[in-house]
Amino acid sequence: MLYSFHDARSRALMPLRWMAEATRITFDSPFHPMSWTPFGRMLAAGSTVLESLIAIRGKPDWNIDTVTIDGKDVPVTIEADFEAPFGDLVHFSKPAKFKGQPRVLLVAPMSGHHATLLRDTARALMIENDVWITDWRDAAEVPVEEGRFGVDTYIQYLRDFLSHLHEDGGSPIHIMAVCQPAPLVLATVALLAEEKSPYLPASMILMGGPVDTRASETAVTRVAENRSMAWFERSVIHRVPARFPGANRKVYPGFLQLQSFWSMNPARHAGAHVKMFDQLRKGDDESAERTQAFYDEYMSIADVHADFFLETVDHVFKRHSLATGQMTWNDHLVKPEAITNVGLLTVEGELDDISAPAQTEAAHTICANIPEELRDHMLQKGVGHYGIFNGRRWRDDICPRIGTFIRKIEAMKAEAVKNQTAKNPPTKTNTKEANDGQQNAA
């Protein structure tokens, strides 16, 4: 009922949005005499801010046409390489001469924001790597006939994506999780390691994720710990209204998630909009456009499947099932100790108030059997949660460190294959065994 009421209210605000847009266009026009007056600029600025606050936002565009490599703009083609009901595997394809770069599967959060939130993450990675990303679909767009989507389904999707990349051939795969998917990526790798799967990644990079939330407390962990599962199901789960493709599907609605995001720092968000109004009033359009671009992305929120949200709260914040050895996938126990030959890099932000320092680093304790030479940890000073994968520190400090780690792992894997081949030179009878050994080493 609450979701239907919110949807009706949003549509009822359409005339106000049209009025704000018309006022902005009118008083932004250099041909209108009032646009040159302080009063006219205030009207235009106020209308822009109002329009931004009440806009209905869909999924943002990627806005990546090129990437700069060695001072030259290289064209990028964005295409769905593997399509499925709940999300696609999207490839940022570059010209053929870049074939052979390390392959990175970037796992985007399914926690409200669209995968486009990682636009700058992908753009920086593309310089040295061949990049794919998980592009999860808004739950409101998925018909109920497609079935439920929970943690088990999520892990199966990661397995399917990795399998698809393996079948395509090429260099080893490195899987990189940003925030929410970190524990589920670790669980996926553990399952593949135990199975001795040929599409086991060469490394996993976990960034600002809640691998073990017991390691450090935040406002997020306190909310989860102090409320029962029944409270979450009763208070935040609603059914999608009839006019959407996913009508009647149970979800954690995007508008409630946005309210939660804003409630964590209400003064900062209010101050940002007041500042944007002041910038527009003074004619500082460039600064105002940067603020508006941020909020266009930040306020574009997708619904999350109810089963996935509730199971994540239970696994990650309530029972800490991965860290305590209780997590299962399709009733099969997940065993992180099975990971023995996969590189592990963890990245945290000193000022992260969502997945605080130590929560991600806990992966090193959980994955006890990874050799020391395959491990690394980075604590980036002076950045919060979003600074881990966006902005100057990401581009100048964190991304280069990830690149160095990937190249180190690939060199070690190549050396291992070389040594194995030297001990067992391929012949007509053992060529297949040598190829299988190379796949497992990758």
VENRAWO-V762002 format. One line per field, one symbol per residue. phi: phi as a letter, one per 40 degrees, with the letter a starting at -180 (. if undefined). psi: psi as a letter, one per 30 degrees, with the letter a starting at -180 (. if undefined). Layout:
phi->???
psi->???
//
This chain:
phi->.ccccccccccccddcccccccccccccccccccccbdccccccccccccdccbccbcccccfbbabcbfgbcbcbbbaccabadcibcbbccbddccchcdcbcccccbahccccccdccccccccbbcbbacbccddccbdcccgcbbcccdccccccccccccccghcdbbbbbbgdcdcccccccccccccfccbcccabbbbfbccacccacbdcccccccbccccccccbcaccccccdcdgccacccccccdcdcccacccccccccccdcccccgcccccccccccccccccbccbddccccccdcccbccfccccgbcbbfgbccbdcccbbbcbbbbbbdbcbbbcdgccdddcccccbccdcbbabbbccgbcccccbagcccccbccdcccccccccccccccccccccccbdcbccbdccccccccccc
psi->eeeeeeeeeeeffeeeeeeeeeeeeeffkffkefffleeeeeeeeeeeeeeeegkjkakllehjelkjkhgkjkkkkjkjfkkleflljkkjkllffgkflkkkjjjlkihdklfffgeeeeeeefefljklkjikkkffgjkfffaljaeeeeeeeeeeeeeeeeffaallkkkkkjcefeeeeeeeeeeeeefhkfgklelkjkjhliejffekkleeeeeeefkleeeeeeefklkklfflegkfkkljkeeeeeeeeefeieeeeeeeeeeeeeeeefgieeeeeeeeeefeeegjklkkkeeeeeeeeeeefdfheefggfkljhgkkkjfffjfhkkjkkklkegjgeilkfeeffeeeeifgklefgllkkjjkgkaeffeglaeeeeeeeeeeeeeeeeeeeeeeeeeeeeeeeeikkaffgeeeeeeeeeee.
//
